[in-house]
Amino acid sequence: MIVGVYSDFRNPPAWRRDWSTHYRTTLDRLCEAERLGCGSIWLSEHHLFEDGYLPQPLVMAAAVAARTSTARIGTAVFLPGLRPAIDTAEQAAVVDLLSGGRLDLGLGFGYRIPEFEIYEREVRGRYETVEARVVEIRRLWEEGVCTPPPAQARPPIWLGATGPRGARMAGRLGEGLLWLDDGLLEPYREGLAEGGHDPASARMTGLVNLVLADDPDAAWARIAPHLAYQRDSYNRYGAEGRDRGNVTASRTLQPGQAPVDVEALRGPARQALPPAFDVVTPDEAIRRITTWLSPLPVEQIYLWESVAGMPDDLCDRHVELVAQHLVPALADVGIAR
């Protein structure tokens, strides 16, 4: 199993610092994660957030590619429904070439009405749009229409799905499932069979919603306000514009139900998936992750590099603990077929 870190480059108003400093500090930490031993760096996408949530993950992926040499570089997720297929195929190919074939292209459906509106795209039918985009991106690469071609003969594509419809689609397309919910494994494998793919080819990756600390309770007291901001902002932005479109929000959100009780989110959930969250020691993280993921066909996992602008000393130590403890302990976990 490859263990890595995940960043959205948020710079919330309450803890805001100079944007250039923030970008440089965060990028330095991601590169340090590779130096310490992390095997992957993942980047997220949203638009119009007050905290500057990273809007162009493949642009940032190119910067990461230029400064690293071994870690895989993923998007979790890039929104192909906002762009023509050729744009996604070309951007991804450039990153794959810059990185020497280290790209994992994670694609998602999106759920925020304002994001579709500002790109002048239709939110209705977004599932069908993403399915068509995946097929077309593969064609553009395989037929040599996209020039230059990616470095990898077949760059991995992952479909971010939190429900059975998306999981089944990922399987039908023969792509990976980017969400670590064991309840989605059956529909995912059903989709693989439906698409003529071997169900044993199932592969999963995704977020483990834990932060590591030497003293979890002391760290929790400092992280809790950042988690509250993160969850409240997701809920608030998830609700925006829903009067203008009949769109089901992500299963991880409760649109319009802020403020969230962060104390209720913390605890030993069976699966460390949002909104569940905890701050734990490395040993406890290893125990929980191993129990949860050992039966699944997991190839990679990643943990937040920072939760909504949390203090740098906590972020740095968290990344160190991930690299020093989780990476070696989980190297032989996963890939269960």
N, C-alpha and C positions, 0 to 999 in steps of 0.2 A: 504494500500500500504506500502510495506517495502522500506525504503530509506537507501541507503548505499554509500560506496566509492569504488573506482576502481583504481588499481595501476599496472603500468608496470615496476617499479623499474629502469627507465632510469637514466643514469648518464652521461650526454653529455660531450664531451671533453671541451667545453668552460667553464663549471661550475663544472668540475670533482672534486670529493673528494675521499678520501680513500674508497675502496670498502666495507670493513667491517663496517666502520662508516656509509656509505650510507645505507647498508642493515639494520643495527641496527636501524638507525634513522627512516627509512621508516616503518619497522615492528612495531616499537614503536608507530608511528602515527596511523597505522591501528588498533592497539590494543586500543589506546586511543579513536579512533572513536567509538568502541564498548562501552567503559566506559561512553562516553558522551551520548550514546543513539542510535547510528546508528545501523540499523538492519541487515546489510549485508556488506561483504567485498569481492570484486571481483578482480580477477587476470588475466592478459593477457599473450599471448605467441607470441614471434617472435624469429628468430635465425639469427646470424651473423650481428647484428646491431653494429655499432661502439660504441654506448652508452650502450651496455650490456643489451638491452631490455630483460626482464625476459624470459629465454628460457624454464624453467620447472615449470609451474604454479602449478602443483599438489604437487611438492616437497615443494614449498613455502606454499601451502595450508595446508600441514601437520604442518608446523611451526606455521601458524596462528591458526590452530585447537588446538595446544598444549598450546597456550597462551590466548585463548578466551573461552567463555562459552555460549554465547547466540546468537551472530551474525551468520547468515547463511554465508557460504563460497562458492563462485562461481568462475567458470572459464569463461572468456569472451574474447577469446575463447581458448579452448584446441584443438589441431589439430590431430584428430584420424587417419587421412589418412597417417600420418608419422609413425604410430606404429601398431603392431598387436592388434586386439581387446582385447585379453586376457591381454595385458599390460595395456591398458586403464582401463579395468574392475577391475583389481587388484589394481592399484594405487588409483582409485576412491574409492574402497571399504575400503582401509586402511584409507584414509582421512575421509570417512564417519564414520568409527568406532572411530577414534581419536577424532572427533568432537561431537560424540554422536548423529549422524544423522542430520548434518547441511549442507551437501553438495548439491550444485546445479551444475550439470555437463553441462556446456555450450560447445558445439562442433561447429567447423567451418570447412570450406572447404579449406582455404588457397588460396594464389594467387602468392606467391613469388617463382619463379623458383629455385633460389639457395637453398631454404629450402628443397624442394623436392629432389634436387640433392644430398645434403650432407647426407640426410637420405637414399639415394639410392631408392627413390620411384618415381613412374611415376605420373606426374602432370595431364596428360590427363586422363579423366574419374574420376576426383576427386569427382564429385557429386555422381556418382554411388558408389564409394568407401565409402564415408561417410554414404550414406544410408545403405549400407551393414554392416558397422561398428555399427551403431545404433542398427540395428536388432540383430546383434551378441552379443553386450554388454548386451542388455536386456536378451537374451537367457542364456548367461553365468551366469548372476545374478539369474535369475528365476529358472534355472535348477540346481543350486548349484554347477556348474562346477568351478566357481570362489570361492576359499576358502582363508580366511574366507569370509562370505557374508557381504555386506554392512549393516549398522545398520537400515537404512530405508527399509521398505518393498518394496517400489518402489521409488528409488532416482529420483528426477526430472531431466530430460534431456531437454536442450534447444538447438535449432539449430540456429546458427547465420547466418542470411540470409538478404542480402540487396536488393534482387530482387525477383520477383514473382516465379521463378523456385524453389529457396530454401524455400520460404515461403510455397509453395504448398507441398513440400516434408515434411516439419515439420508437417503440418497438416495430410498428408497421414500416417505418422508414429505415430500420436497421441501424439506428443511432443510439448513443448512450443516454441514460436517464440521469438528469442533474437534479436529484432530490433524494435524500436518504430516508425516505419513509418506507418501512418494510411492508406497509399495506398496499403500496403501489407495485410491488414486485410481480404479483400475479397478473394484473392487467398489462403490465409491461411485457411479460413473457407471452401473454396471449397475443399482443400486438406483433411480437416477433414472429410467432407462428403464422399469424394472418398475413404478414408481409412476405412469407416464404423464407424467413431467416431461422437459423437454429436457436431455439430458446436458451441453449447453453451458452450462446454468445452474449447474454445479458451482461451489462456493465453499468455501474453506478458511481456517481461522485456527488459531492455536495458539502454544504456547510454543517459544521459541528458548532453549536452555539454555546461555546464555553470560553472563558478567559482563565488563564493559569496564573497563579500567584503563590508566593511563599507563605503568605498569611492571608488566606481568602477573605476572612471577615474584615480585616483592616482594608484590604483592597476594595471589597464590596461597598464599603461606606463612601469611597471616593468615586466608584464607577456608577453607582445607582442613579445619580442625577443625569448622567450621560445616557444610560439605558432608558430612563424615563423620556428624555428628549427624543431618542431614536424611535421608540415605539409610538409616542404621541405624534411625531411628525409623519411616520408611515401611515398611521390611522387617518390623520387629518388630510394628507395628500391623496390617500386612497379614496376618500369621500368626495373630493373636489370634482365637480362636473358631472356627477352621476345623475343629476336631473336632466342632463342633455344626452344620456345614452344608457341603455339597459345593459349594464356590464356588471358581471359578478366579480366582486373583489377577490384578491388572493385569499386563500384559506388561512394564511398566516396573519391576516389583518382583521381589525374590528373597526371599520370606517365610522368616524364620527363619535366613537366611544372613548374620547380622551377626557381627563387624564387617566393614564393607566396606573394600576397599582403594581409597581415593580416588585414589591415584596412577594406578591402572589405569583410572579413569574419565576422567582428563584427557587430552585429545589431539584432533587434528583429525578427528573422526568425520565421515563423509559426511553424516550428518544430526545436527544438534545437538538430539537428543531424549533425555530421561532414559532410562537413567541416565548417558549420556555427558554430559560437562560440560567447560567450559574457561574460562579467563580470558585475554582477548585484547585487543589494541589495537582502536580503532575501525576502522582500515583493514583489519585482518585479519577482523574481524567482517563488514564489508561484503563482502569478497571471498567468504567462506564462505557467507553468507546468499544472495548473488546467485547463486552457482553452484548452490546447493541448491534454491532456491525459484523461480527464473525460469521453469522449465517448468510450474509448478503454478498453479491458479486461486486464488491467495492474495489475500485482501482485507485481512487484518490479521495482525500478529504482536505478541507481547509477550515481555518478558524480566523475570525476577524483579527486584523492587525491592530485596529482601534475601534472602539465603540463611540461614534459621534464625538470625536475630539477629546477623548479621555486623556489624562495627563501623560506626558511623554515617558516619564520614568516607569509608569505601569505598563505602557505599550512596549517599551524596550525590554523589560524583564519578561513580559508575557511571551514575546517572540523568542527570547533566549530559551525559556523553558520549553516551548514547543520544539525548537530545534534540538536541544540537548536531551530531552526526555521522550517526547512523543515520537519523533522521527525514528530513533533506533528501536523503541519498544514496539512500534506498530508495523515495522518493515515487513513482517511475515504474516500480518493479519489481513483478511479480506480475500478477494478473488475466489470466494466460494461459489461453486457452480451447482 
